[in-house]
Amino acid sequence: MNIEFNQNDFGQHLVFIVGNSKCCFATTQNHRITKIKCSLDMLDSDLSEDCFIRINHHTIINTRFFVGKQGKKEIIMKDGSVHKVSRQRWNNFK
């Protein structure tokens, strides 16, 4: 499966994706949520590595919307959402 979001619309505004082994929910900059019927692992392998990274077992973020670090292993996104980062992925934000 090759995931290609329309760069002029949804993909350009995609902030983060949360999911599991059955489905995912993609959240945009304006808080629009879209259900995607595939596993997070599948999305992780298909999304562009230059701007999307997996930060924990259930979350992929778009690094273009990363604002900064907060607290213990947490990051803030431009939309105001806060996400926990796993110990293994925390080095990406140091």
C-alpha positions in Angstrom: 0.0 0.0 0.0 1.4 3.3 -1.0 0.0 6.3 1.0 -0.2 9.5 -1.0 -2.0 12.4 0.6 -2.9 15.3 -1.7 -0.1 17.7 -1.0 -2.3 20.7 -1.7 -4.9 19.7 0.8 -5.0 17.1 3.4 -1.3 15.9 3.5 0.0 19.4 3.7 -2.0 20.0 6.8 -1.6 16.6 8.5 -0.3 17.1 12.0 -0.3 13.7 13.5 -1.8 10.2 13.2 -2.8 7.9 16.1 -3.7 4.3 15.5 -3.2 0.6 16.2 -3.1 -2.6 14.2 -6.6 -2.1 12.7 -7.2 1.5 11.9 -5.8 5.0 12.3 -7.1 8.5 12.8 -5.3 11.4 11.1 -5.6 14.9 12.5 -5.1 18.0 10.5 -4.0 21.5 11.5 -7.6 22.7 11.7 -8.5 19.6 13.9 -10.3 17.7 11.2 -10.1 14.0 11.9 -10.1 11.4 9.2 -10.3 7.6 9.7 -7.8 5.6 7.7 -8.5 1.8 7.4 -5.0 0.4 7.7 -2.6 -0.3 10.5 -0.2 2.3 12.0 2.7 0.0 11.0 1.6 0.1 7.4 1.3 3.9 7.4 4.7 4.2 9.1 6.4 2.3 6.4 4.7 4.2 3.6 4.9 7.8 4.8 7.7 10.1 3.7 10.6 9.8 6.1 11.7 13.4 5.7 8.7 14.8 7.6 6.9 12.0 9.3 8.3 10.1 12.3 7.0 7.6 14.7 7.3 8.8 18.3 5.7 5.9 20.2 3.8 2.7 19.6 0.6 4.6 18.7 1.6 7.9 17.2 3.2 9.3 14.0 3.8 13.1 13.8 4.6 15.5 11.0 7.8 17.2 12.0 6.9 20.3 10.1 4.3 21.0 12.9 6.7 20.3 15.8 7.0 23.3 18.1 9.1 22.1 21.1 9.6 19.9 24.1 7.5 20.0 27.3 7.9 18.1 30.5 9.3 14.6 30.7 9.4 13.1 27.2 6.6 15.2 25.8 6.4 17.3 22.7 4.1 20.1 21.6 2.7 20.5 18.1 1.6 23.7 16.3 -2.1 22.7 16.8 -1.6 22.7 20.6 -1.6 18.9 21.0 0.9 17.3 23.4 2.3 13.8 22.7 4.4 11.4 24.8 7.6 10.2 23.1 9.0 6.8 23.8 12.5 6.4 25.4 13.8 5.0 22.1 12.6 7.9 20.1 13.4 10.7 22.5 16.9 11.1 21.0 15.2 12.5 17.9 14.2 15.6 20.0 17.5 16.3 21.9 
